[in-house]
């Protein structure tokens, strides 16, 4: 199979695991190539996208048979990244089926940052997955690439998880608001994944830092104000307040609400040193990627809010 667009010639058949915005972004980016794309769903989706082969499979018992049936050149996992046991099962099934390449469910914060691991238990689980992949690669059983892309900015703004309210033109920032953090759009995840496939031999068996851009809460507010022509009301709180509220929600049995506050605290807590690796080991040049524009991301956010009910990554021109 020829790949006139520069896609790695050895990687022809790709299997994507997971029904989420990361998986959707990757599917959209890879659909622009002549790769043979397969998508595994845990449950039958309401609608099937043309151009791909869809499979219904859980992420435990039936994986090995699916992998053996397809024998993909690459498996990309976007599901259950915060569960080491689940990721280990996927990896072991891939190795048993002699799948040569694997990308774990990352596409977020720096999982190898021990400070973040202490704040976010799912990151600790992701780090265990990376360590396991390193062991398997050293034994010659599989190749892998992990990629941290930072917080998914458009999704975080539209969902309200990052403290921005588009309807009421308000924002809650923690710390001073000037703290730098790594961020990307939903679409960036797919572009980064395609670049990894294109440069596989150069980046295999590495953990990459490839965010769309560094930014800050203050910069996001300014971009929103410029794009909307309206002044946002900004409330400010300490990072510790965010952490305490997250802990309170977790203790009360609201894990999702507690965890998104914990994740928000990572952006503003400079003691975690969360952005350093993205700055010092930026892989964009290695992957042939150009940085994203905050203006473009915010413009897309407002378009998605207005035209698509707040669903990011519509793909409109």
C-alpha positions in Angstrom: 0.0 0.0 0.0 1.4 3.3 -1.0 1.2 6.3 1.3 1.5 9.4 -0.7 0.8 11.6 2.3 3.9 10.3 4.1 2.2 7.8 6.5 4.7 5.2 7.8 4.7 2.5 5.1 4.9 -0.4 7.5 1.8 0.7 9.4 -1.1 0.0 7.2 -3.9 -1.4 9.5 -4.8 0.5 12.7 -7.2 -0.6 15.4 -8.5 2.2 17.7 -10.0 1.3 21.1 -12.4 3.6 22.9 -15.5 5.8 22.4 -14.5 9.2 23.5 -13.3 12.6 22.2 -9.7 11.4 21.9 -10.7 8.4 19.9 -13.0 10.5 17.7 -10.1 13.0 17.0 -7.8 10.2 16.1 -10.3 8.6 13.8 -11.0 11.9 12.0 -7.2 12.6 11.5 -6.5 9.1 10.2 -9.5 9.1 7.9 -7.6 11.6 5.8 -5.0 8.9 4.9 -5.2 5.6 3.1 -4.7 3.6 6.3 -7.1 0.7 6.9 -8.9 1.8 10.1 -10.8 -0.5 12.5 -12.6 0.8 15.6 -13.6 -1.3 18.5 -16.6 -0.3 20.5 -17.6 -1.7 23.9 -21.3 -1.1 23.0 -23.0 -0.7 19.6 -22.9 3.0 18.7 -26.0 4.9 17.8 -24.6 5.6 14.4 -21.7 4.1 12.5 -19.2 6.3 10.6 -18.6 5.3 7.0 -15.1 4.4 5.9 -14.1 2.3 8.9 -14.7 -1.2 10.0 -16.5 -1.3 13.3 -16.3 -4.1 15.9 -18.2 -4.7 19.1 -15.8 -6.0 21.8 -15.3 -5.5 25.5 -11.8 -4.6 26.7 -11.2 -7.8 28.6 -12.1 -11.3 27.4 -12.7 -10.9 23.7 -9.7 -8.8 22.9 -7.2 -11.5 22.0 -9.5 -13.1 19.5 -10.2 -9.7 17.9 -6.5 -8.9 17.7 -5.7 -12.3 16.2 -8.5 -11.9 13.7 -7.3 -8.4 12.6 -3.6 -8.6 13.3 -3.3 -4.8 13.2 0.1 -3.2 12.7 -0.8 -0.7 15.4 -3.3 -0.6 18.3 -4.2 2.8 19.7 -5.9 2.7 23.1 -7.9 5.7 24.3 -10.0 3.8 26.8 -9.6 3.2 30.6 -6.2 4.9 30.7 -6.5 5.3 34.5 -6.7 1.5 35.1 -3.3 -0.2 34.9 -4.9 -3.7 35.1 -7.1 -2.9 32.0 -4.2 -1.5 30.0 -2.0 -4.4 31.0 -4.7 -6.8 29.8 -4.8 -5.0 26.5 -1.0 -5.0 26.1 -0.8 -8.7 27.0 -3.5 -9.6 24.5 -1.7 -7.6 21.9 1.6 -9.4 22.6 -0.2 -12.8 22.5 -1.7 -11.9 19.1 1.8 -10.7 17.9 0.7 -7.1 17.4 3.9 -5.2 16.9 3.0 -1.7 18.0 0.9 -0.1 20.8 0.0 3.4 21.9 -1.4 3.6 25.4 -4.3 5.8 26.6 -2.4 9.0 27.5 -3.3 12.3 25.6 -3.4 14.4 28.7 -1.1 15.5 31.6 2.4 14.3 32.1 1.9 10.9 33.6 5.6 10.5 34.5 5.5 13.6 36.7 5.6 12.2 40.3 4.0 15.3 41.7 1.0 14.9 39.4 0.9 11.2 40.2 0.4 12.2 43.9 -2.4 14.5 43.0 -4.1 12.4 40.3 -4.3 8.6 41.0 -5.2 7.9 37.3 -1.8 9.4 36.3 -0.1 7.0 38.7 -1.8 4.1 36.9 -0.8 5.5 33.5 2.8 5.7 34.7 2.6 2.0 35.7 1.4 1.2 32.1 4.4 3.1 30.6 6.8 1.2 32.9 5.2 -2.1 31.8 5.6 -1.1 28.2 9.2 -0.3 28.8 9.8 -3.7 30.2 8.0 -5.5 27.3 9.9 -3.4 24.7 13.2 -4.2 26.4 12.3 -7.9 26.0 11.6 -7.3 22.3 7.9 -8.2 22.7 6.3 -4.9 21.4 7.1 -1.3 20.4 5.2 1.6 21.9 4.9 5.4 22.0 3.2 7.4 24.7 2.3 11.0 24.2 1.2 13.7 26.7 -0.7 16.5 25.0 -1.7 18.6 28.0 -5.2 19.6 29.0 -7.8 19.4 26.2 -8.7 23.1 26.2 -11.7 23.2 24.0 -13.3 20.3 25.7 -12.5 21.8 29.1 -14.0 25.2 28.3 -17.1 23.8 26.7 -17.8 21.3 29.5 -17.2 23.9 32.2 -14.6 21.7 33.9 -11.9 24.3 33.6 -14.0 27.0 35.3 -15.1 29.0 32.2 -18.8 29.8 31.7 -19.6 31.0 28.2 -23.2 31.6 28.8 -22.6 34.0 31.7 -19.2 35.3 30.5 -17.5 34.3 33.7 -14.4 32.4 34.8 -13.0 31.0 38.0 -9.2 31.0 38.1 -7.0 29.5 40.8 -3.8 31.1 41.8 -2.8 34.3 40.0 -4.0 33.2 36.6 -0.6 33.7 35.0 0.6 30.2 35.7 1.6 28.4 32.5 0.1 25.1 31.6 0.3 22.8 28.5 -2.9 22.7 26.4 -4.2 21.4 23.1 -7.4 21.3 21.1 -9.4 18.1 20.6 -8.3 18.0 17.0 -4.6 18.2 18.0 -4.8 14.8 19.5 -5.5 13.3 16.1 -2.9 15.4 14.4 -0.3 14.3 17.0 -1.2 10.6 16.6 -0.9 10.8 12.8 2.5 12.5 13.2 3.6 9.7 15.5 2.6 7.1 12.9 4.5 9.0 10.2 7.6 9.2 12.4 7.3 5.9 14.2 10.9 4.8 13.7 12.2 8.1 15.1 10.1 8.1 18.2 9.3 4.4 19.0 9.7 3.3 22.7 9.6 6.9 23.9 7.3 9.0 26.0 6.7 12.3 24.1 5.6 15.7 25.2 3.6 17.4 22.4 1.1 19.9 23.5 -0.5 22.3 21.1 0.7 25.3 23.0 1.5 26.7 26.5 -1.0 29.1 27.9 -2.5 30.5 31.1 -5.9 31.2 32.6 -5.5 34.9 32.1 -4.6 34.4 28.4 -7.6 32.2 27.9 -9.9 34.9 29.4 -8.3 37.6 27.2 -8.8 35.5 24.1 -12.5 34.8 25.0 -13.0 38.5 25.6 -11.4 39.5 22.3 -13.4 36.9 20.4 -16.8 37.6 22.0 -16.3 41.4 22.4 -17.6 41.0 26.0 -15.9 41.4 29.3 -15.7 38.3 31.5 -16.3 38.4 35.2 -13.3 36.7 36.8 -13.4 35.1 40.2 -10.1 34.1 41.8 -9.4 31.5 44.4 -6.4 29.7 45.9 -5.3 26.4 44.5 -5.7 24.9 48.0 -9.4 25.8 47.9 -9.7 23.9 44.6 -8.0 20.9 46.1 -10.1 20.9 49.3 -13.3 21.2 47.3 -12.2 18.3 45.2 -11.4 16.2 48.2 -14.8 17.1 49.7 -16.7 15.9 46.6 -14.7 12.7 46.4 -15.5 12.0 50.1 -19.2 12.6 49.4 -19.2 10.1 46.6 -19.0 12.3 43.6 -15.8 11.0 41.9 -16.3 12.7 38.6 -16.9 16.1 40.1 -14.0 15.7 42.5 -11.6 14.5 39.8 -12.1 17.3 37.4 -11.4 19.8 40.2 -8.2 17.9 41.0 -7.3 18.0 37.3 -8.0 21.7 37.2 -5.7 22.3 40.2 -2.8 20.8 38.3 -3.0 23.7 35.8 -2.5 26.4 38.4 -0.3 24.7 41.0 3.2 25.7 40.1 4.7 23.5 42.8 3.8 20.5 40.7 6.2 21.7 37.9 3.6 20.3 35.5 4.6 22.3 32.4 8.4 21.9 32.6 8.7 18.7 30.6 6.6 20.1 27.8 8.9 23.1 27.6 12.2 21.3 27.9 11.4 18.2 25.9 8.9 19.6 23.3 8.5 16.9 20.6 6.6 19.1 18.1 9.7 19.7 15.9 10.6 16.0 16.0 7.1 15.2 14.8 6.9 17.9 12.2 4.1 19.7 14.0 3.5 23.5 14.3 2.2 25.0 17.5 -1.5 25.7 17.8 -3.0 29.2 18.0 -5.0 30.1 21.2 -7.1 32.4 19.0 -8.0 29.5 16.7 -8.9 27.2 19.6 -11.1 29.9 21.2 -12.7 30.7 17.9 -13.5 27.0 17.4 -14.9 26.8 21.0 -17.4 29.6 20.3 -18.3 28.1 17.0 -19.0 24.7 18.6 -21.0 26.4 21.4 -23.1 28.3 18.9 -23.5 25.8 16.1 -23.1 22.4 17.7 -24.5 22.6 21.2 -21.1 22.7 22.8 -19.7 19.5 21.3 -16.0 20.1 20.4 -14.2 19.0 17.3 -17.0 19.3 14.8 -14.5 19.5 11.9 -16.2 22.4 10.2 -14.0 24.6 8.0 
